[in-house]
Amino acid sequence: MKENEAGRQAELSREATLEAVLFAAGNPLPLASLAAIMDCEEPDVVELARDLQAKLTSEGSGLTVQRVAGGYQLVTRPETYATVERLSQVTDRHLSAPTMETLSIIAFKQPITKPEIEQLRGVRVERALAKLLELDLICELGRKQVIGRPILYGTTATFLRCFGLDSLDDLPQLPDVPEQPGQPGQADGPEEPAEPSPGGGSAQHENEQHE
């Protein structure tokens, strides 16, 4: 039996084996992990991933290989989006516009504090932050060394995976807009945010829990 199983495995191409591994994993697999699983060197995995992507494209498959969050993942092709989207209609977890705006600010301005986000948005963001933390799209990166020591927020590997990014370097470039005199400070502006919450960072946690 073992000889037969070994024979069947030998008949499979390396690309087919990689395809099976990525399918079974679901989430992105780091390059080092794939090399260990496939019992080869990391450059070999990169070449195999390219070959598999070319094979799937030539066969007209609805799947493709994508580099995400520093690893590789088997994903559906963009052309199938309209059909695949119907899968999520029953359990729709789309972010609201205010929450998405908060996430965008964090993604482009990280590390950034709650007062700085509120200064940019002009509204309170406790609920949006709580939702993003719940979905593991953002995380706490530490505290800013200013009065009150507010919490610094940044995005996570889950954020990269959900938006199909390999790293934050893949985010689109924002246009350069000259800052007008008197315009609220950005994340890299004045050290002490305007109108910080009473009690600093600890008050932020209390506000979030009350939401």
C-alpha positions in Angstrom: 0.0 0.0 0.0 2.8 2.4 0.9 4.5 1.8 -2.4 1.3 2.5 -4.3 0.8 5.8 -2.3 4.4 6.8 -3.0 3.9 6.0 -6.7 0.7 8.1 -6.9 2.5 11.0 -5.2 5.4 10.7 -7.6 2.9 11.1 -10.5 1.8 14.5 -9.2 3.8 17.5 -10.4 5.4 19.8 -7.9 3.0 22.5 -9.0 0.1 20.3 -8.2 1.5 19.5 -4.8 1.9 23.2 -4.0 -1.6 23.9 -5.2 -2.9 21.2 -2.8 -0.9 22.7 0.1 -2.2 26.2 -0.5 -5.8 25.0 -0.9 -5.6 23.0 2.3 -4.1 26.0 4.2 -6.6 28.6 3.2 -4.7 31.5 4.8 -1.4 32.8 3.4 1.6 30.5 4.2 5.0 32.2 4.8 7.7 31.4 2.3 9.8 29.6 5.0 6.9 27.4 6.0 6.2 26.5 2.4 9.8 25.6 1.9 9.7 23.3 4.9 6.5 21.7 3.8 7.6 21.2 0.2 11.1 20.1 1.3 12.9 22.5 -0.9 14.7 25.8 -0.8 12.8 29.2 -0.6 13.9 30.2 -4.2 12.4 26.9 -5.4 9.1 27.8 -3.8 9.1 31.2 -5.5 9.7 29.5 -8.9 7.0 26.8 -8.2 4.5 29.5 -7.3 5.2 31.3 -10.6 4.8 28.1 -12.5 1.6 27.2 -10.7 0.2 30.7 -11.4 1.1 30.3 -15.1 -0.5 26.9 -15.2 -3.7 28.0 -13.6 -3.9 31.0 -16.0 -3.3 28.8 -19.1 -6.0 26.4 -18.0 -8.5 29.2 -17.5 -8.9 28.3 -13.9 -11.0 30.5 -11.5 -8.1 30.4 -9.1 -4.7 32.0 -9.0 -1.7 32.3 -6.7 -1.2 35.6 -4.9 1.6 36.9 -2.7 -0.1 38.2 0.4 1.3 39.4 3.8 4.8 38.0 3.0 3.4 34.6 2.0 1.5 32.8 -0.7 -2.2 32.1 -0.9 -4.6 30.4 -3.4 -7.3 32.9 -4.2 -10.2 33.4 -6.6 -9.5 35.4 -9.8 -10.8 39.0 -9.8 -13.0 38.1 -12.8 -15.1 35.8 -10.6 -15.8 38.5 -8.0 -19.4 39.2 -9.0 -20.4 35.5 -8.6 -18.2 34.7 -5.5 -19.6 37.8 -3.7 -23.0 36.1 -3.5 -21.4 33.8 -0.9 -21.2 36.6 1.6 -24.7 38.0 1.1 -26.1 36.0 4.0 -23.3 36.9 6.4 -22.4 40.3 5.2 -19.6 41.9 7.3 -18.9 45.0 5.3 -17.5 47.9 7.2 -19.6 51.0 7.5 -18.3 54.1 5.7 -17.2 55.9 9.0 -15.3 52.7 10.1 -13.7 52.3 6.7 -12.6 56.0 6.8 -11.1 55.4 10.2 -9.3 52.3 8.9 -8.0 54.3 5.9 -6.5 57.0 8.1 -4.8 54.4 10.3 -3.4 52.5 7.3 -1.9 55.6 5.7 -0.9 57.5 8.9 0.2 54.7 11.2 1.4 54.8 13.9 -1.4 57.2 14.9 -3.3 58.0 18.1 -7.1 58.2 18.7 -6.9 62.0 19.3 -5.0 62.4 16.0 -7.6 60.3 14.1 -10.5 62.4 15.6 -8.6 65.6 14.7 -8.6 64.4 11.1 -12.1 63.1 11.0 -13.7 65.8 13.2 -15.8 63.2 15.1 -15.3 60.7 17.9 -14.0 57.3 16.8 -14.5 54.9 19.8 -17.0 52.7 18.1 -15.0 52.5 14.8 -11.8 51.6 16.7 -13.6 49.0 18.8 -15.0 47.4 15.6 -11.6 47.4 13.8 -10.0 45.8 16.9 -12.7 43.2 17.1 -12.1 42.2 13.4 -8.3 42.2 14.0 -7.8 44.8 11.3 -5.8 47.1 13.6 -3.8 46.6 16.8 -2.1 48.6 19.6 1.5 49.4 18.7 2.4 51.0 22.0 2.0 54.5 23.4 3.2 57.9 22.1 5.7 59.6 24.4 3.7 62.8 24.9 1.4 64.1 27.7 -1.2 61.5 28.5 0.7 58.8 26.6 -2.1 57.9 24.1 -2.2 54.5 22.5 -0.7 54.2 19.0 -2.7 52.2 16.4 -1.5 50.4 13.3 -2.8 47.7 10.9 -2.3 44.0 11.2 -1.4 41.0 9.0 -5.2 40.4 8.8 -5.6 43.8 7.2 -3.0 42.9 4.5 -4.7 39.6 3.8 -8.2 41.1 3.6 -7.1 43.8 1.1 -4.8 41.5 -0.9 -1.5 43.3 0.0 1.9 41.8 0.4 3.1 44.7 2.6 2.2 48.3 3.5 4.5 49.4 0.6 1.7 48.2 -1.7 -0.7 50.9 -0.5 -1.3 53.5 -3.2 0.5 56.8 -2.9 -1.5 59.7 -1.6 -1.3 62.9 -3.6 0.8 65.7 -2.0 -1.6 68.3 -0.6 0.0 71.4 1.0 -1.1 71.9 4.5 -3.0 75.1 5.0 -2.2 77.5 7.9 -4.3 76.5 10.9 -5.2 73.1 9.5 -5.3 70.4 12.2 -2.1 68.6 12.6 -1.5 65.2 11.0 -0.1 62.1 12.7 3.4 63.6 12.3 2.3 67.0 13.4 2.6 68.6 16.9 3.6 66.2 19.6 0.7 67.1 21.9 -2.7 66.4 20.1 -5.3 69.1 20.5 -7.9 68.5 23.1 -6.7 65.1 24.4 -9.2 62.9 26.3 -9.1 63.5 30.0 -6.6 61.1 31.6 -4.8 60.3 28.3 -4.5 56.7 27.1 -6.3 55.0 30.0 -9.4 57.1 29.4 -9.4 55.9 25.8 -9.7 52.3 27.0 -12.6 53.2 29.3 -14.4 55.0 26.6 -14.0 52.1 24.2 -15.4 49.6 26.8 -18.5 51.8 27.4 -19.3 51.9 23.7 
